Amino acid sequence: MTRRHLLASFLPAALQSAPPLRLAKIDTLHFPKGRDSAPFWPHWTWLRLTTTNGLQAVGETYPRTAQEAEMVHSLLAPMLRNRDLRDIERIWTDLYQTFDYQIAGGTEIRILSALDLALWDLLGKTLNAPVWQLLGGRSNPKVRLYNTCFPHKHDFLTDPDKIVREVRDQYGVTAIKVWPFDGAARRTGGQYITQADIDKAIAPIAKLRDAFGSSIEIAIEFHSHWNLPAAIRIARALEPLRPMWLEDMLLPGNFAQYRQLAEDTSLPLIAGERMAGRLQFQQILDSRALKYVMFDVCWCGGISEARKIAAMASAQLLPVAPHTAGGPLLFYASTHLTTALSNVWIQESCQRFYEHDWPLMLEEPLVPKDGAITAPDLPGFGMRIKPEIWSHPAAQLRTTMF
């Protein structure tokens, strides 16, 4: 038996003889800016593919919704005409090389990320298999979670202990992410920080350590607000509180400065949620500054690129911790990927989303259990959108036919 015949024997017969999978139409859906335009937080754009044989698949990106939707129809759609949608890697490469002439990392890479997610969802539905299975099977039947404290029931600056008790007691989640230094950054523009600013920002973190000791993990987010001297001063002040990591302290392009920051603190650094493409990640990995690697599959280039970034991190014996503070498909797709990866530290989740937003838009949305999440066994990503969301009075729906 030849190698070609051997490989073909593993493919479903229907796939081996199937004609090319062509596009019939692309829909985009988003909502006007402002949290009152929908009963959930409408900060994402959905891209829906419909094939000539009637299959549908969904991709997602955020947060420049109107611009993303416009670019899907004006730029992306013409490039997909007559393409076989099963050729995920070839389509990704062709589009990226075209987009790189404009800007690598802006709206172009975000819509490419959304398309890539939709193509993986479509492939799963074509083969009647969950995406995690297509990515290599289950390395992690359950993926450990931390909770990001978006506004919901309690303010993490004053009542972080209440948030931890809720997510721990109800869902088994024992890790939390807060960003108490952002107020000082807004006041000073990130140019400097005083000891009084540090003392105020540390207060909610110290409150958590006093209440829970080492039974919880605490991650600190900085949203890239700080210059190097301020970041070093903050990091050293945080060392006695033993946070799990310091996230995005500097702008993500400052790879040498990240290395200097890493040398000036004993605390582990993580970065990458705003970075796009493996070439940018290669530079920060070469700096040897990070202990964890973060990516966002709606921003970095989709599942196709995220799995390569994860492999690059694995080659340096570094784990990944995906960013999921966007729309619901971001969480679903990330969960399929982390289920398949062998170098996962932890994954982000948001109590507000699975308690409030997702039940309004999804059928049987994912909910943490025992501090972890399990990827669906349904075909594709297994995210089922309520039909009425597509006809919501405030929905901005646009279609391109082929």
Secondary structure, 3 states (H helix, E strand, C coil): CCHHHHHHHCCCHHHHCCCCCCEEEEEEEECCCCCCCCCCCCCCEEEEEEECCCCEEEEEECCCHHHHHHHHHHHHHHHCCCCCCCCHHHHHHHHHHHHCCCCCCCHHHHHHHHHHHHHHHHHHHHHCCEHHHHCCCCCCCCEEEEEECCCCCCCCCCCHHHHHHHHHHHHCCCEEEECCCHHHHHHHCCCCCCHHHHHHHHHHHHHHHHHHHHHCEEEEECCCCCCHHHHHHHHHHHHHHCCCEEECCCCCCCHHHHHHHHHCCCCCEEECCCCCHHHHHHHHHHCCCCCEECCCCCCCCHHHHHHHHHHHHHHCCCCECCCCCCCHHHHHHHHHHHHHCCCECCEEECHHHHHHHHHHHECCCCCCECCEECCCCCCECCCCECHHHHHCCCCEEEEEEC
